Amino acid sequence: MAALSFKSPEWKDNVVTEHDQHLLDEHRQPSVEKPAVRRGSVASVASVTEEAMGDSRGLALSFLAMVVVGLGNKIFQKLQTIPMRNYPNYLNLMTTFIYIPCSFAYIYPMTKRGVITPDQLAVPKSKFAVMGALDGLAGIMQIFAATYLPGQLLILLSQAAIPASMIMSRMLLKTKYTMFQY
């Protein structure tokens, strides 16, 4: 399989295989010829307004869905710890042992179908192991927090992750932020 290479500021050498290029081409929208409309006319303003309204509705629905799912996640996390107050370690292990098979239930068929290519599988797993270990540590801390803290503090604790990550990136990576990013 031949590979097309390109340069980008994020990666030194990125490689896009023919399979990846084919997938990218499939997801591109075909160009639709629109009738010529004079700039500033009522028809051009109406078409722009319709597109913006469609985008706004989709964005509003996505936002609403994320709020509902996030709220349900926090509520059910707190509800599961009420009867299991003395067993936070068991809750953590149970959620981990449910999460791992569910992940492989997606990865294995996608590998067999060719959606996940051998090139993607050849990526070193060490960085993912570090991310997985940190995610597991975060899961343990969340279960203990949900067990021993009231629900209001759980929300504030999760919101504190943003300024904490900004402070750590400032200290470790020497990242500079503008006033609007604070």
N, C-alpha and C positions, 0 to 999 in steps of 0.2 A: 504494500500500500504506500503510495507516494505521499509525501508530506509537503505542505506549503508552509514556509516559515515567514514570520513577520516580526518586526520590532515594536515594542511598546514600552512606555516609561515604567510600567509596573513590573514587567518581567524582562529578563535579559534576552532569552530566546524562547519565544512561544511557538508551538508547532500545532497547526491545524491539519488534521488528517482529511483525506477525501471524504470519509464517512461523516466527520464533523461538519465539513463544508456542505455536504448534501443535507444534513439536518438543519443547518442554518438557512439554506435556500428554501427548504420546505416551509419554514415558519415565516418567511417574508410574505407580506401581503402583496397580491398582484396589483399592479397599478391600474387604476380605473380612470378612464377618460372622463373628465367632467366638462360640461359645456362651458364655453368661454363666457365669463361674467365680468362685466366692467368693474374695476376696482371702485369701492365706495358705493356701489349700487345696493338697492334693497335686497336683491337676491344673494349677493355676496355676504352681506351682514347676516342674513337669515341662515345661510349654510354654516357660517362660522359659529353662530349662536347655537344651532342644533348640535354641532360636533362638541362644543364646549358643554352643553347641557348633558349630553350622553356621557362624556367623560366625568362630569361632576356627579352624576347619579351613580356611576360605577364606583367612583372613589368613595362616595358617601356610604354606599352599601358595604363596601369592603371595610371601611372604618367601623361601621356599626357591627359587622360580623366579628371583627377583631376585639371590640370592646366586650361583646357578649361572651365570646369564647374565653377571653382572659378573665372576665369576672367569674364565669362558671368554674374555671380552673382553680382560682383562688378560693372560692366558696367550698368546692368539693375537697380541696386539699385540707382546709380547716375542718370540714365535717368528718373526714376520714380519721383525723387525729383525735377527735373527741372520745370515741369508744376505745381507741387503741393508745391511750395516753402513756401507758407504761411500756409500750413496745415500739418506739420510734425506729430502732435498728431493724426490726422485722419489716416495718413499712418501707424503709429504704431498700432493703434487699428484695422485697416483693415487687416494687415498681421497677427495679433494675432487671429482675428476671423476667418481667413481662415485656419490658422495652427491648431487650436484646433479640428475642425471637421475632418480634414485630418488625424490627429493622431488617433482619435477614429475610423475612417473608417478602420484603420489597427487593432487596439487593439480589438475591439468588435468581428469581425469574427474569429480572432486568438484565442480568449478566447472560443468561441463556438466550434471551431474545436479541442480544447484541446492542441494546440501548447503552449499557455500560461496556465500553470497549476494552480490549486487553491493554491498550495504552493507558487508559484511565486506571485499570487495576494495577498497573506496574508502578504507580506513584508510591514513593516510600511511605510506609504507615507510621513511622516514628512520630511525626508531628501530630497525626491523628490520635495516637496513643496518649500524647501529652494533653491534647484537648479533651479527650475522653476522661482522663484522670481528673482534670480540673472540673469537668462537668459533673463527674461523680461526687467530687468533694462539695460542689455547690448543691447537689441533690441532698447529700447528708445534712448540710447546714440548713437547707430549706425545711426538711422534715423536722429537725430539732426546733427551728424557729416556729413552725406551724404548731408544734406540740405545746410549747411553753409560752408563746406570746399571743396577745389578743389580735384579732383580725385586722384592726386599724393599723397596728404597727407592722404587720406583714406587708401591707401596701406601701407604707413609707420606707420600709427596708429595701424593697425591690426598686423603688425610685432612687434610692441612694446609690445604686450601682452606676448611674450615669456620672455624677460628679466624682465618685471614687475612681472610675476608669479614666476620667480626664486628669485627675491629680497624678495617678500612677503613670499615665503616658507622658505627662509633663516631666516627672522625675526621671523615668527610665529612658524614654525615647527623645527627650528634649523637644517635645512638640510645642509649637507656639499656637495660641488661640487668639482670635480676634474678640473684641468686646461682644459682638453679636452671638458668638458661639458659647459664651458663658450664659 
